[in-house]
Amino acid sequence: MCRQVFGFRLAMIVVAAPAALLNAAPGLGVRLVGAAVVVTFMASYVLFRDWERFGPLLLRHPSLLAADTLFGSLLLVSAGPDTTLAYVGVCTPLLAGLLYSWRGAAGFASAQALVLFVVHITVKVDRSAPVAEALLLPGLCVIAGAMGSTLRGLMLRFGAATEALAAVRARLAAAEAVSAERARLAREMHDSVAKTLYGVALAADGLAATASATAPDPARIREQAELVSRSARRAAAESRELLTDLRSDPMGRRSDPMGRRSDPTEPGSGLTGPGNERRTTSFRSELISTVADFVDRTHLEVTFPEPPPSLPPLPAPVSRALLAIATEALENAHRHAEATRVDVQAAVHRGSLCLTIQDDGRGLPPGTTLERLCTRGHFGLLGMAERAAQAGARIHVGRGTGTRGTEVRVELPLPVPEP
């Protein structure tokens, strides 16, 4: 705003300078007025062009504005109060209010009003000018000073409100980041460590039952003990992966106890950094491997037509999210739905990748909601919904087209290929 005021002053000085030079007394008077024109013009030009550099200097030294007022008064005496230089004088209290608050506005407004009044009375003494006309410009100086100090207070309050809003937004962003990270860790724990530990518990129960039989089978005991061992090692590996992810810095690089950093693209890093977001994976082959592993573990009947080769590769984060949804749906069909058969389909339909998992189990109880499931300690469906949203996909969980059971359907819009 101060820069704009100096721009206005600059224009008014250019317009009124010829009148000031013409009215000046020959000789010394012309030279003094010419020097005043150059000084006021250059001062206004410099402050208008490079306010960020010279503005703080004017803010720290009010004497500079007082010197500018003196030179402007010299021009005003030479040109007269009827020229545009009078408006240059009115700008001075406005600048003082913007720069020095109400005290500076009061001082400069009083000084400038006195100068304008004296010049007006002196120049028009022979014309019998009315007092109201003589007080017009001094009154404008007082009003301009009040406006400047008021605008300064408003801008300072606006700046304080802006800083407070920025601080609140920063805290909200931090809270949202913490909440998102907690939700992500909850999904990872549910989809990996929690399920693996549940499998360890089931295998341990089977081992205890076999060992407590009247005639225990050593081969069966050995097989179940190996299953417990494998499951425990898998839980430990998954826990290490979660801890490694937690110890990664914001740029996605891992840190070790010695403070060294490793790139997430290194073999075996298991992390997703900014450079890995563009990496694509074969969702088709990974889905086939996931379903085959599920069949080997559970021996449940799964109908899975081979996906078409047209199934496109997906970005690594999106592929992991869809695979986690498929794994969760299969595990729910096996552990909770008491299903005897599961149908899995993956195809491209109308520009979207459609993944469907349909079981013939008992289905969801009537009135099931995510809130009720969470209050009962079941977070699988919530994790599926969050992963679908994270991948930019739509998910539907319900009865579906079958007469019984539950259908999980995920639709992921695919980007239109460039011509």
Helices and strands as residue ranges (DSSP letters): H 2-23, H 28-49, H 51-60, H 62-79, H 85-123, H 131-188, I 189-194, H 195-211, H 218-246, E 254-255, E 261-262, G 274-276, E 280-281, H 283-298, E 301-303, E 314-315, H 316-335, E 341-349, E 352-359, H 370-375, H 380-391, E 394-398, E 407-413
